[in-house]
């Protein structure tokens, strides 16, 4: 199994919108596509926070979005 290289993070609490997919701030994943897909479906509490996917080895932000409750 690959070493986790992507972290989903936010300054706010992350709320997963997919059924049976609990997601936690700082969650580490090995697959970039999966990390971005999950982050794209997340919201923050309170609304308006930023959800990012960070490539851990380099610190590069590979995905970022502002969470709005009406957006999904």
N, CA, C, O and CB atoms as a CASP TS submission, in Angstrom:
PFRMAT TS
TARGET T0000
AUTHOR 0000-0000-0000
METHOD Language model
MODEL 1
PARENT N/A
ATOM      1  N   UNK     1       0.836  -1.185   0.000  1.00  0.00           N
ATOM      2  CA  UNK     1       0.000   0.000   0.000  1.00  0.00           C
ATOM      3  C   UNK     1       0.880   1.248   0.000  1.00  0.00           C
ATOM      4  O   UNK     1       1.920   1.293   0.657  1.00  0.00           O
ATOM      5  CB  UNK     1      -0.950  -0.002   1.215  1.00  0.00           C
ATOM      6  N   UNK     2       0.442   2.258  -0.749  1.00  0.00           N
ATOM      7  CA  UNK     2       1.203   3.500  -0.827  1.00  0.00           C
ATOM      8  C   UNK     2       1.149   4.256   0.496  1.00  0.00           C
ATOM      9  O   UNK     2       0.194   4.143   1.265  1.00  0.00           O
ATOM     10  CB  UNK     2       0.671   4.382  -1.961  1.00  0.00           C
ATOM     11  N   UNK     3       2.197   5.022   0.734  1.00  0.00           N
ATOM     12  CA  UNK     3       2.271   5.862   1.922  1.00  0.00           C
ATOM     13  C   UNK     3       1.336   7.064   1.736  1.00  0.00           C
ATOM     14  O   UNK     3       1.346   7.680   0.670  1.00  0.00           O
ATOM     15  CB  UNK     3       3.742   6.329   2.187  1.00  0.00           C
ATOM     16  N   UNK     4       0.525   7.414   2.753  1.00  0.00           N
ATOM     17  CA  UNK     4      -0.366   8.570   2.603  1.00  0.00           C
ATOM     18  C   UNK     4       0.419   9.843   2.290  1.00  0.00           C
ATOM     19  O   UNK     4       1.367  10.189   2.994  1.00  0.00           O
ATOM     20  CB  UNK     4      -1.198   8.769   3.877  1.00  0.00           C
ATOM     21  N   UNK     5       0.015  10.527   1.234  1.00  0.00           N
ATOM     22  CA  UNK     5       0.750  11.715   0.816  1.00  0.00           C
ATOM     23  C   UNK     5      -0.136  12.951   0.691  1.00  0.00           C
ATOM     24  O   UNK     5       0.372  14.043   0.437  1.00  0.00           O
ATOM     25  CB  UNK     5       1.433  11.451  -0.496  1.00  0.00           C
ATOM     26  N   UNK     6      -1.448  12.802   0.864  1.00  0.00           N
ATOM     27  CA  UNK     6      -2.368  13.921   0.698  1.00  0.00           C
ATOM     28  C   UNK     6      -3.204  14.100   1.955  1.00  0.00           C
ATOM     29  O   UNK     6      -3.743  13.135   2.495  1.00  0.00           O
ATOM     30  CB  UNK     6      -3.277  13.705  -0.526  1.00  0.00           C
ATOM     31  N   UNK     7      -3.309  15.350   2.420  1.00  0.00           N
ATOM     32  CA  UNK     7      -4.055  15.653   3.641  1.00  0.00           C
ATOM     33  C   UNK     7      -5.210  16.579   3.299  1.00  0.00           C
ATOM     34  O   UNK     7      -5.024  17.583   2.611  1.00  0.00           O
ATOM     35  CB  UNK     7      -3.135  16.294   4.718  1.00  0.00           C
ATOM     36  N   UNK     8      -6.420  16.238   3.785  1.00  0.00           N
ATOM     37  CA  UNK     8      -7.588  17.101   3.652  1.00  0.00           C
ATOM     38  C   UNK     8      -7.667  17.922   4.924  1.00  0.00           C
ATOM     39  O   UNK     8      -7.671  17.376   6.027  1.00  0.00           O
ATOM     40  CB  UNK     8      -8.912  16.276   3.407  1.00  0.00           C
ATOM     41  N   UNK     9      -7.732  19.252   4.764  1.00  0.00           N
ATOM     42  CA  UNK     9      -7.701  20.097   5.955  1.00  0.00           C
ATOM     43  C   UNK     9      -8.568  21.341   5.788  1.00  0.00           C
ATOM     44  O   UNK     9      -8.903  21.748   4.676  1.00  0.00           O
ATOM     45  CB  UNK     9      -6.269  20.503   6.274  1.00  0.00           C
ATOM     46  N   UNK    10      -8.918  21.926   6.924  1.00  0.00           N
ATOM     47  CA  UNK    10      -9.663  23.172   6.977  1.00  0.00           C
ATOM     48  C   UNK    10      -9.458  23.796   8.346  1.00  0.00           C
ATOM     49  O   UNK    10      -9.197  23.091   9.321  1.00  0.00           O
ATOM     50  CB  UNK    10     -11.170  22.941   6.686  1.00  0.00           C
ATOM     51  N   UNK    11      -9.576  25.110   8.424  1.00  0.00           N
ATOM     52  CA  UNK    11      -9.517  25.796   9.710  1.00  0.00           C
ATOM     53  C   UNK    11     -10.828  25.606  10.476  1.00  0.00           C
ATOM     54  O   UNK    11     -10.891  25.869  11.677  1.00  0.00           O
ATOM     55  CB  UNK    11      -9.223  27.296   9.508  1.00  0.00           C
ATOM     56  N   UNK    12     -11.879  25.146   9.777  1.00  0.00           N
ATOM     57  CA  UNK    12     -13.185  24.887  10.371  1.00  0.00           C
ATOM     58  C   UNK    12     -13.435  23.376  10.446  1.00  0.00           C
ATOM     59  O   UNK    12     -12.682  22.582   9.882  1.00  0.00           O
ATOM     60  CB  UNK    12     -14.304  25.586   9.556  1.00  0.00           C
ATOM     61  N   UNK    13     -14.488  23.001  11.140  1.00  0.00           N
ATOM     62  CA  UNK    13     -14.864  21.588  11.218  1.00  0.00           C
ATOM     63  C   UNK    13     -15.358  21.136   9.841  1.00  0.00           C
ATOM     64  O   UNK    13     -16.165  21.821   9.212  1.00  0.00           O
ATOM     65  CB  UNK    13     -15.965  21.354  12.314  1.00  0.00           C
ATOM     66  N   UNK    14     -14.873  19.987   9.378  1.00  0.00           N
ATOM     67  CA  UNK    14     -15.267  19.439   8.084  1.00  0.00           C
ATOM     68  C   UNK    14     -16.489  18.543   8.271  1.00  0.00           C
ATOM     69  O   UNK    14     -16.542  17.722   9.187  1.00  0.00           O
ATOM     70  CB  UNK    14     -14.096  18.649   7.432  1.00  0.00           C
ATOM     71  N   UNK    15     -17.474  18.720   7.377  1.00  0.00           N
ATOM     72  CA  UNK    15     -18.683  17.899   7.397  1.00  0.00           C
ATOM     73  C   UNK    15     -18.751  17.159   6.066  1.00  0.00           C
ATOM     74  O   UNK    15     -18.850  17.785   5.011  1.00  0.00           O
ATOM     75  CB  UNK    15     -19.977  18.771   7.639  1.00  0.00           C
ATOM     76  N   UNK    16     -18.699  15.832   6.112  1.00  0.00           N
ATOM     77  CA  UNK    16     -18.788  15.018   4.893  1.00  0.00           C
ATOM     78  C   UNK    16     -20.240  14.945   4.446  1.00  0.00           C
ATOM     79  O   UNK    16     -21.135  14.777   5.274  1.00  0.00           O
ATOM     80  CB  UNK    16     -18.212  13.587   5.127  1.00  0.00           C
ATOM     81  N   UNK    17     -20.481  15.067   3.156  1.00  0.00           N
ATOM     82  CA  UNK    17     -21.848  15.021   2.636  1.00  0.00           C
ATOM     83  C   UNK    17     -22.172  13.695   1.971  1.00  0.00           C
ATOM     84  O   UNK    17     -23.327  13.456   1.619  1.00  0.00           O
ATOM     85  CB  UNK    17     -22.065  16.143   1.654  1.00  0.00           C
ATOM     86  N   UNK    18     -21.199  12.840   1.793  1.00  0.00           N
ATOM     87  CA  UNK    18     -21.439  11.528   1.199  1.00  0.00           C
ATOM     88  C   UNK    18     -21.874  10.551   2.287  1.00  0.00           C
ATOM     89  O   UNK    18     -21.318  10.568   3.385  1.00  0.00           O
ATOM     90  CB  UNK    18     -20.169  11.008   0.469  1.00  0.00           C
ATOM     91  N   UNK    19     -22.857   9.702   2.001  1.00  0.00           N
ATOM     92  CA  UNK    19     -23.305   8.722   2.999  1.00  0.00           C
ATOM     93  C   UNK    19     -22.169   7.783   3.409  1.00  0.00           C
ATOM     94  O   UNK    19     -21.373   7.356   2.572  1.00  0.00           O
ATOM     95  CB  UNK    19     -24.486   7.907   2.452  1.00  0.00           C
ATOM     96  N   UNK    20     -22.107   7.475   4.669  1.00  0.00           N
ATOM     97  CA  UNK    20     -21.123   6.537   5.241  1.00  0.00           C
ATOM     98  C   UNK    20     -19.689   6.910   4.892  1.00  0.00           C
ATOM     99  O   UNK    20     -18.863   6.031   4.649  1.00  0.00           O
ATOM    100  CB  UNK    20     -21.405   5.126   4.758  1.00  0.00           C
ATOM    101  N   UNK    21     -19.393   8.182   4.866  1.00  0.00           N
ATOM    102  CA  UNK    21     -18.021   8.599   4.587  1.00  0.00           C
ATOM    103  C   UNK    21     -17.577   9.637   5.614  1.00  0.00           C
ATOM    104  O   UNK    21     -17.419  10.814   5.291  1.00  0.00           O
ATOM    105  CB  UNK    21     -17.900   9.168   3.151  1.00  0.00           C
ATOM    106  N   UNK    22     -17.378   9.190   6.853  1.00  0.00           N
ATOM    107  CA  UNK    22     -16.889  10.165   7.829  1.00  0.00           C
ATOM    108  C   UNK    22     -15.514  10.676   7.393  1.00  0.00           C
ATOM    109  O   UNK    22     -14.661   9.902   6.958  1.00  0.00           O
ATOM    110  CB  UNK    22     -16.815   9.537   9.256  1.00  0.00           C
ATOM    111  N   UNK    23     -15.322  11.947   7.511  1.00  0.00           N
ATOM    112  CA  UNK    23     -14.068  12.562   7.097  1.00  0.00           C
ATOM    113  C   UNK    23     -13.638  13.510   8.194  1.00  0.00           C
ATOM    114  O   UNK    23     -14.447  14.279   8.713  1.00  0.00           O
ATOM    115  CB  UNK    23     -14.209  13.303   5.729  1.00  0.00           C
ATOM    116  N   UNK    24     -12.380  13.458   8.543  1.00  0.00           N
ATOM    117  CA  UNK    24     -11.876  14.251   9.642  1.00  0.00           C
ATOM    118  C   UNK    24     -10.838  15.242   9.151  1.00  0.00           C
ATOM    119  O   UNK    24     -10.115  14.983   8.190  1.00  0.00           O
ATOM    120  CB  UNK    24     -11.289  13.358  10.721  1.00  0.00           C
ATOM    121  N   UNK    25     -10.776  16.380   9.826  1.00  0.00           N
ATOM    122  CA  UNK    25      -9.771  17.385   9.505  1.00  0.00           C
ATOM    123  C   UNK    25      -8.394  16.757   9.702  1.00  0.00           C
ATOM    124  O   UNK    25      -8.115  16.200  10.763  1.00  0.00           O
ATOM    125  CB  UNK    25      -9.941  18.668  10.391  1.00  0.00           C
ATOM    126  N   UNK    26      -7.547  16.840   8.707  1.00  0.00           N
ATOM    127  CA  UNK    26      -6.223  16.241   8.783  1.00  0.00           C
ATOM    128  C   UNK    26      -6.164  14.821   8.254  1.00  0.00           C
ATOM    129  O   UNK    26      -5.135  14.154   8.369  1.00  0.00           O
ATOM    130  CB  UNK    26      -5.751  16.258  10.188  1.00  0.00           C
ATOM    131  N   UNK    27      -7.263  14.356   7.673  1.00  0.00           N
ATOM    132  CA  UNK    27      -7.321  12.995   7.118  1.00  0.00           C
ATOM    133  C   UNK    27      -6.218  12.812   6.075  1.00  0.00           C
ATOM    134  O   UNK    27      -6.037  13.659   5.200  1.00  0.00           O
ATOM    135  CB  UNK    27      -8.717  12.714   6.486  1.00  0.00           C
ATOM    136  N   UNK    28      -5.485  11.706   6.172  1.00  0.00           N
ATOM    137  CA  UNK    28      -4.404  11.405   5.231  1.00  0.00           C
ATOM    138  C   UNK    28      -4.831  10.310   4.265  1.00  0.00           C
ATOM    139  O   UNK    28      -5.386   9.288   4.669  1.00  0.00           O
ATOM    140  CB  UNK    28      -3.127  10.984   5.983  1.00  0.00           C
ATOM    141  N   UNK    29      -4.565  10.537   2.990  1.00  0.00           N
ATOM    142  CA  UNK    29      -4.909   9.569   1.951  1.00  0.00           C
ATOM    143  C   UNK    29      -3.723   9.392   1.011  1.00  0.00           C
ATOM    144  O   UNK    29      -2.928  10.313   0.824  1.00  0.00           O
ATOM    145  CB  UNK    29      -6.170  10.021   1.165  1.00  0.00           C
ATOM    146  N   UNK    30      -3.609   8.215   0.425  1.00  0.00           N
ATOM    147  CA  UNK    30      -2.512   7.924  -0.490  1.00  0.00           C
ATOM    148  C   UNK    30      -2.831   8.367  -1.918  1.00  0.00           C
ATOM    149  O   UNK    30      -1.915   8.663  -2.686  1.00  0.00           O
ATOM    150  CB  UNK    30      -2.194   6.436  -0.467  1.00  0.00           C
ATOM    151  N   UNK    31      -4.102   8.418  -2.284  1.00  0.00           N
ATOM    152  CA  UNK    31      -4.506   8.680  -3.653  1.00  0.00           C
ATOM    153  C   UNK    31      -4.975  10.132  -3.824  1.00  0.00           C
ATOM    154  O   UNK    31      -5.908  10.570  -3.152  1.00  0.00           O
ATOM    155  CB  UNK    31      -5.615   7.710  -4.069  1.00  0.00           C
ATOM    156  N   UNK    32      -4.329  10.861  -4.717  1.00  0.00           N
ATOM    157  CA  UNK    32      -4.673  12.269  -4.944  1.00  0.00           C
ATOM    158  C   UNK    32      -6.094  12.424  -5.461  1.00  0.00           C
ATOM    159  O   UNK    32      -6.832  13.288  -4.986  1.00  0.00           O
ATOM    160  CB  UNK    32      -3.696  12.899  -5.928  1.00  0.00           C
ATOM    161  N   UNK    33      -6.489  11.602  -6.427  1.00  0.00           N
ATOM    162  CA  UNK    33      -7.832  11.710  -7.001  1.00  0.00           C
ATOM    163  C   UNK    33      -8.909  11.478  -5.944  1.00  0.00           C
ATOM    164  O   UNK    33      -9.917  12.184  -5.923  1.00  0.00           O
ATOM    165  CB  UNK    33      -8.001  10.708  -8.148  1.00  0.00           C
ATOM    166  N   UNK    34      -8.709  10.508  -5.079  1.00  0.00           N
ATOM    167  CA  UNK    34      -9.666  10.236  -4.014  1.00  0.00           C
ATOM    168  C   UNK    34      -9.722  11.396  -3.027  1.00  0.00           C
ATOM    169  O   UNK    34     -10.807  11.804  -2.612  1.00  0.00           O
ATOM    170  CB  UNK    34      -9.303   8.938  -3.288  1.00  0.00           C
ATOM    171  N   UNK    35      -8.580  11.922  -2.654  1.00  0.00           N
ATOM    172  CA  UNK    35      -8.535  13.042  -1.712  1.00  0.00           C
ATOM    173  C   UNK    35      -9.277  14.252  -2.269  1.00  0.00           C
ATOM    174  O   UNK    35     -10.055  14.884  -1.554  1.00  0.00           O
ATOM    175  CB  UNK    35      -7.080  13.417  -1.391  1.00  0.00           C
ATOM    176  N   UNK    36      -9.045  14.578  -3.529  1.00  0.00           N
ATOM    177  CA  UNK    36      -9.709  15.723  -4.146  1.00  0.00           C
ATOM    178  C   UNK    36     -11.209  15.470  -4.280  1.00  0.00           C
ATOM    179  O   UNK    36     -12.013  16.368  -4.029  1.00  0.00           O
ATOM    180  CB  UNK    36      -9.096  16.024  -5.524  1.00  0.00           C
ATOM    181  N   UNK    37     -11.587  14.265  -4.669  1.00  0.00           N
ATOM    182  CA  UNK    37     -13.015  13.933  -4.808  1.00  0.00           C
ATOM    183  C   UNK    37     -13.752  14.066  -3.480  1.00  0.00           C
ATOM    184  O   UNK    37     -14.841  14.636  -3.421  1.00  0.00           O
ATOM    185  CB  UNK    37     -13.182  12.509  -5.351  1.00  0.00           C
ATOM    186  N   UNK    38     -13.155  13.541  -2.423  1.00  0.00           N
ATOM    187  CA  UNK    38     -13.786  13.638  -1.103  1.00  0.00           C
ATOM    188  C   UNK    38     -13.850  15.089  -0.629  1.00  0.00           C
ATOM    189  O   UNK    38     -14.878  15.526  -0.112  1.00  0.00           O
ATOM    190  CB  UNK    38     -13.020  12.783  -0.081  1.00  0.00           C
ATOM    191  N   UNK    39     -12.776  15.827  -0.798  1.00  0.00           N
ATOM    192  CA  UNK    39     -12.743  17.224  -0.369  1.00  0.00           C
ATOM    193  C   UNK    39     -13.773  18.055  -1.138  1.00  0.00           C
ATOM    194  O   UNK    39     -14.383  18.965  -0.576  1.00  0.00           O
ATOM    195  CB  UNK    39     -11.333  17.812  -0.563  1.00  0.00           C
ATOM    196  N   UNK    40     -13.965  17.744  -2.414  1.00  0.00           N
ATOM    197  CA  UNK    40     -14.926  18.493  -3.232  1.00  0.00           C
ATOM    198  C   UNK    40     -16.349  18.325  -2.717  1.00  0.00           C
ATOM    199  O   UNK    40     -17.188  19.206  -2.908  1.00  0.00           O
ATOM    200  CB  UNK    40     -14.848  18.043  -4.690  1.00  0.00           C
ATOM    201  N   UNK    41     -16.621  17.210  -2.070  1.00  0.00           N
ATOM    202  CA  UNK    41     -17.961  16.936  -1.555  1.00  0.00           C
ATOM    203  C   UNK    41     -18.131  17.340  -0.096  1.00  0.00           C
ATOM    204  O   UNK    41     -19.173  17.065   0.499  1.00  0.00           O
ATOM    205  CB  UNK    41     -18.275  15.475  -1.709  1.00  0.00           C
ATOM    206  N   UNK    42     -17.140  17.979   0.484  1.00  0.00           N
ATOM    207  CA  UNK    42     -17.205  18.382   1.892  1.00  0.00           C
ATOM    208  C   UNK    42     -17.720  19.798   2.049  1.00  0.00           C
ATOM    209  O   UNK    42     -17.658  20.617   1.132  1.00  0.00           O
ATOM    210  CB  UNK    42     -15.838  18.261   2.539  1.00  0.00           C
ATOM    211  N   UNK    43     -18.225  20.055   3.230  1.00  0.00           N
ATOM    212  CA  UNK    43     -18.632  21.396   3.631  1.00  0.00           C
ATOM    213  C   UNK    43     -17.952  21.682   4.959  1.00  0.00           C
ATOM    214  O   UNK    43     -17.358  20.791   5.566  1.00  0.00           O
ATOM    215  CB  UNK    43     -20.201  21.529   3.739  1.00  0.00           C
ATOM    216  N   UNK    44     -18.041  22.913   5.403  1.00  0.00           N
ATOM    217  CA  UNK    44     -17.479  23.247   6.714  1.00  0.00           C
ATOM    218  C   UNK    44     -18.574  23.767   7.632  1.00  0.00           C
ATOM    219  O   UNK    44     -19.612  24.258   7.188  1.00  0.00           O
ATOM    220  CB  UNK    44     -16.349  24.292   6.579  1.00  0.00           C
ATOM    221  N   UNK    45     -18.314  23.647   8.887  1.00  0.00           N
ATOM    222  CA  UNK    45     -19.216  24.170   9.917  1.00  0.00           C
ATOM    223  C   UNK    45     -18.411  25.143  10.740  1.00  0.00           C
ATOM    224  O   UNK    45     -17.487  24.705  11.424  1.00  0.00           O
ATOM    225  CB  UNK    45     -19.831  23.025  10.813  1.00  0.00           C
ATOM    226  N   UNK    46     -18.691  26.421  10.725  1.00  0.00           N
ATOM    227  CA  UNK    46     -19.766  27.111  10.015  1.00  0.00           C
ATOM    228  C   UNK    46     -19.474  27.210   8.518  1.00  0.00           C
ATOM    229  O   UNK    46     -18.326  27.075   8.094  1.00  0.00           O
ATOM    230  CB  UNK    46     -19.973  28.508  10.601  1.00  0.00           C
ATOM    231  N   UNK    47     -20.514  27.446   7.725  1.00  0.00           N
ATOM    232  CA  UNK    47     -20.340  27.571   6.277  1.00  0.00           C
ATOM    233  C   UNK    47     -19.371  28.701   5.925  1.00  0.00           C
ATOM    234  O   UNK    47     -19.204  29.659   6.681  1.00  0.00           O
ATOM    235  CB  UNK    47     -21.694  27.813   5.601  1.00  0.00           C
ATOM    236  N   UNK    48     -18.745  28.564   4.770  1.00  0.00           N
ATOM    237  CA  UNK    48     -17.844  29.613   4.289  1.00  0.00           C
ATOM    238  C   UNK    48     -16.375  29.331   4.509  1.00  0.00           C
ATOM    239  O   UNK    48     -15.524  30.100   4.060  1.00  0.00           O
ATOM    240  CB  UNK    48     -18.183  30.888   4.942  1.00  0.00           C
ATOM    241  N   UNK    49     -16.058  28.235   5.197  1.00  0.00           N
ATOM    242  CA  UNK    49     -14.662  27.877   5.405  1.00  0.00           C
ATOM    243  C   UNK    49     -14.037  27.304   4.148  1.00  0.00           C
ATOM    244  O   UNK    49     -14.743  26.930   3.212  1.00  0.00           O
ATOM    245  CB  UNK    49     -14.539  26.885   6.538  1.00  0.00           C
ATOM    246  N   UNK    50     -12.735  27.234   4.125  1.00  0.00           N
ATOM    247  CA  UNK    50     -11.993  26.705   2.977  1.00  0.00           C
ATOM    248  C   UNK    50     -11.569  25.270   3.278  1.00  0.00           C
ATOM    249  O   UNK    50     -11.026  24.987   4.346  1.00  0.00           O
ATOM    250  CB  UNK    50     -10.748  27.594   2.651  1.00  0.00           C
ATOM    251  N   UNK    51     -11.821  24.366   2.327  1.00  0.00           N
ATOM    252  CA  UNK    51     -11.372  22.976   2.412  1.00  0.00           C
ATOM    253  C   UNK    51     -10.235  22.824   1.413  1.00  0.00           C
ATOM    254  O   UNK    51     -10.376  23.194   0.247  1.00  0.00           O
ATOM    255  CB  UNK    51     -12.549  21.949   2.120  1.00  0.00           C
ATOM    256  N   UNK    52      -9.101  22.277   1.868  1.00  0.00           N
ATOM    257  CA  UNK    52      -7.925  22.136   1.007  1.00  0.00           C
ATOM    258  C   UNK    52      -7.425  20.696   1.018  1.00  0.00           C
ATOM    259  O   UNK    52      -7.615  19.956   1.984  1.00  0.00           O
ATOM    260  CB  UNK    52      -6.804  23.093   1.457  1.00  0.00           C
ATOM    261  N   UNK    53      -6.782  20.323  -0.084  1.00  0.00           N
ATOM    262  CA  UNK    53      -6.015  19.085  -0.147  1.00  0.00           C
ATOM    263  C   UNK    53      -4.561  19.511  -0.323  1.00  0.00           C
ATOM    264  O   UNK    53      -4.224  20.240  -1.256  1.00  0.00           O
ATOM    265  CB  UNK    53      -6.508  18.128  -1.326  1.00  0.00           C
ATOM    266  N   UNK    54      -3.709  19.047   0.583  1.00  0.00           N
ATOM    267  CA  UNK    54      -2.304  19.428   0.594  1.00  0.00           C
ATOM    268  C   UNK    54      -1.446  18.196   0.315  1.00  0.00           C
ATOM    269  O   UNK    54      -1.645  17.140   0.917  1.00  0.00           O
ATOM    270  CB  UNK    54      -1.916  20.076   1.951  1.00  0.00           C
ATOM    271  N   UNK    55      -0.484  18.341  -0.611  1.00  0.00           N
ATOM    272  CA  UNK    55       0.498  17.286  -0.846  1.00  0.00           C
ATOM    273  C   UNK    55       1.511  17.386   0.291  1.00  0.00           C
ATOM    274  O   UNK    55       2.297  18.332   0.344  1.00  0.00           O
ATOM    275  CB  UNK    55       1.194  17.422  -2.275  1.00  0.00           C
ATOM    276  N   UNK    56       1.493  16.411   1.200  1.00  0.00           N
ATOM    277  CA  UNK    56       2.264  16.490   2.441  1.00  0.00           C
ATOM    278  C   UNK    56       3.770  16.649   2.209  1.00  0.00           C
ATOM    279  O   UNK    56       4.376  17.507   2.851  1.00  0.00           O
ATOM    280  CB  UNK    56       2.014  15.257   3.268  1.00  0.00           C
ATOM    281  N   UNK    57       4.401  15.873   1.333  1.00  0.00           N
ATOM    282  CA  UNK    57       5.856  16.001   1.180  1.00  0.00           C
ATOM    283  C   UNK    57       6.324  17.396   0.734  1.00  0.00           C
ATOM    284  O   UNK    57       7.400  17.844   1.130  1.00  0.00           O
ATOM    285  CB  UNK    57       6.338  14.984   0.186  1.00  0.00           C
ATOM    286  N   UNK    58       5.510  18.085  -0.094  1.00  0.00           N
ATOM    287  CA  UNK    58       5.935  19.385  -0.617  1.00  0.00           C
ATOM    288  C   UNK    58       5.209  20.571   0.015  1.00  0.00           C
ATOM    289  O   UNK    58       5.693  21.701  -0.059  1.00  0.00           O
ATOM    290  CB  UNK    58       5.729  19.417  -2.099  1.00  0.00           C
ATOM    291  N   UNK    59       4.057  20.328   0.633  1.00  0.00           N
ATOM    292  CA  UNK    59       3.254  21.407   1.193  1.00  0.00           C
ATOM    293  C   UNK    59       2.411  22.130   0.153  1.00  0.00           C
ATOM    294  O   UNK    59       1.741  23.113   0.470  1.00  0.00           O
ATOM    295  CB  UNK    59       4.144  22.390   1.880  1.00  0.00           C
ATOM    296  N   UNK    60       2.440  21.649  -1.088  1.00  0.00           N
ATOM    297  CA  UNK    60       1.674  22.273  -2.165  1.00  0.00           C
ATOM    298  C   UNK    60       0.179  22.013  -1.987  1.00  0.00           C
ATOM    299  O   UNK    60      -0.231  20.883  -1.723  1.00  0.00           O
ATOM    300  CB  UNK    60       2.146  21.749  -3.534  1.00  0.00           C
ATOM    301  N   UNK    61      -0.632  23.058  -2.132  1.00  0.00           N
ATOM    302  CA  UNK    61      -2.085  22.914  -2.109  1.00  0.00           C
ATOM    303  C   UNK    61      -2.510  22.496  -3.514  1.00  0.00           C
ATOM    304  O   UNK    61      -2.337  23.252  -4.470  1.00  0.00           O
ATOM    305  CB  UNK    61      -2.804  24.255  -1.655  1.00  0.00           C
ATOM    306  N   UNK    62      -3.070  21.278  -3.638  1.00  0.00           N
ATOM    307  CA  UNK    62      -3.445  20.755  -4.952  1.00  0.00           C
ATOM    308  C   UNK    62      -4.925  20.965  -5.242  1.00  0.00           C
ATOM    309  O   UNK    62      -5.358  20.810  -6.384  1.00  0.00           O
ATOM    310  CB  UNK    62      -3.107  19.273  -5.044  1.00  0.00           C
ATOM    311  N   UNK    63      -5.716  21.319  -4.214  1.00  0.00           N
ATOM    312  CA  UNK    63      -7.144  21.593  -4.390  1.00  0.00           C
ATOM    313  C   UNK    63      -7.587  22.495  -3.254  1.00  0.00           C
ATOM    314  O   UNK    63      -7.147  22.341  -2.115  1.00  0.00           O
ATOM    315  CB  UNK    63      -7.988  20.272  -4.424  1.00  0.00           C
ATOM    316  N   UNK    64      -8.470  23.443  -3.577  1.00  0.00           N
ATOM    317  CA  UNK    64      -9.001  24.337  -2.559  1.00  0.00           C
ATOM    318  C   UNK    64     -10.381  24.797  -2.989  1.00  0.00           C
ATOM    319  O   UNK    64     -10.604  25.097  -4.162  1.00  0.00           O
ATOM    320  CB  UNK    64      -8.059  25.548  -2.325  1.00  0.00           C
ATOM    321  N   UNK    65     -11.314  24.853  -2.037  1.00  0.00           N
ATOM    322  CA  UNK    65     -12.645  25.369  -2.340  1.00  0.00           C
ATOM    323  C   UNK    65     -13.228  26.024  -1.103  1.00  0.00           C
ATOM    324  O   UNK    65     -12.903  25.653   0.025  1.00  0.00           O
ATOM    325  CB  UNK    65     -13.574  24.244  -2.847  1.00  0.00           C
ATOM    326  N   UNK    66     -14.091  27.004  -1.327  1.00  0.00           N
ATOM    327  CA  UNK    66     -14.840  27.627  -0.249  1.00  0.00           C
ATOM    328  C   UNK    66     -16.139  26.865  -0.085  1.00  0.00           C
ATOM    329  O   UNK    66     -16.859  26.627  -1.055  1.00  0.00           O
ATOM    330  CB  UNK    66     -15.101  29.137  -0.531  1.00  0.00           C
ATOM    331  N   UNK    67     -16.432  26.487   1.138  1.00  0.00           N
ATOM    332  CA  UNK    67     -17.619  25.699   1.426  1.00  0.00           C
ATOM    333  C   UNK    67     -18.830  26.590   1.597  1.00  0.00           C
ATOM    334  O   UNK    67     -18.829  27.504   2.422  1.00  0.00           O
ATOM    335  CB  UNK    67     -17.410  24.855   2.669  1.00  0.00           C
ATOM    336  N   UNK    68     -19.865  26.321   0.815  1.00  0.00           N
ATOM    337  CA  UNK    68     -21.142  27.013   0.965  1.00  0.00           C
ATOM    338  C   UNK    68     -22.231  25.966   1.034  1.00  0.00           C
ATOM    339  O   UNK    68     -22.271  25.066   0.196  1.00  0.00           O
ATOM    340  CB  UNK    68     -21.397  28.015  -0.205  1.00  0.00           C
ATOM    341  N   UNK    69     -23.111  26.060   2.006  1.00  0.00           N
ATOM    342  CA  UNK    69     -24.127  25.022   2.219  1.00  0.00           C
ATOM    343  C   UNK    69     -25.053  24.892   1.040  1.00  0.00           C
ATOM    344  O   UNK    69     -25.526  23.783   0.790  1.00  0.00           O
ATOM    345  CB  UNK    69     -24.933  25.315   3.461  1.00  0.00           C
ATOM    346  N   UNK    70     -25.345  25.920   0.307  1.00  0.00           N
ATOM    347  CA  UNK    70     -26.267  25.821  -0.810  1.00  0.00           C
ATOM    348  C   UNK    70     -25.613  25.336  -2.093  1.00  0.00           C
ATOM    349  O   UNK    70     -26.299  25.145  -3.096  1.00  0.00           O
ATOM    350  CB  UNK    70     -26.902  27.142  -1.049  1.00  0.00           C
ATOM    351  N   UNK    71     -24.304  25.134  -2.083  1.00  0.00           N
ATOM    352  CA  UNK    71     -23.566  24.830  -3.314  1.00  0.00           C
ATOM    353  C   UNK    71     -23.731  23.391  -3.790  1.00  0.00           C
ATOM    354  O   UNK    71     -23.572  23.130  -4.982  1.00  0.00           O
ATOM    355  CB  UNK    71     -22.110  25.111  -3.108  1.00  0.00           C
ATOM    356  N   UNK    72     -24.045  22.446  -2.898  1.00  0.00           N
ATOM    357  CA  UNK    72     -24.135  21.042  -3.337  1.00  0.00           C
ATOM    358  C   UNK    72     -25.534  20.617  -3.583  1.00  0.00           C
ATOM    359  O   UNK    72     -25.773  19.469  -3.955  1.00  0.00           O
ATOM    360  CB  UNK    72     -23.523  20.130  -2.332  1.00  0.00           C
TER
END
